Amino acid sequence: MLLATVMKLGELLQWQWQGYARYHQVRSNLLLHIFLVPLFLVGNIAFVGGVVRLSWWLALVGVVATFVSIALQGRGHKAEPIPPEPFTGVGNALSRIFLEQWVTFPRFVLSVGWLRALRSAP
């Protein structure tokens, strides 16, 4: 399914959740995500904290952590048998990435989907 350019938030979250296990099957990618999603979240928090406190070094650390997390997760997805749907634009990329990191992946872990996928990974 090619992702539409514009989706409402609820539709995007539902679409992301429905396909999540399909795009996360490989052990190495699952293990990368369990470490790199928290790095992304901490990076986001550090960036916002740095901006609020006018600590430009903290904001920079946050940006670097966020981008390192995204880049390494992207590499992890290259090992997957089913590649993720391509982004349709900048807004689509940002919304999908942020929702995956802040909502969908934590939901995947808390629902035990991550553990099930890890156990069944080849």
Secondary structure as UniProt FT lines:
FT   HELIX           9..19
FT   TURN            20..23
FT   HELIX           27..52
FT   TURN            53..54
FT   HELIX           56..77
FT   TURN            78..79
FT   HELIX           90..99
FT   HELIX           100..104
FT   HELIX           105..110
FT   TURN            111..112
FT   HELIX           113..120
//
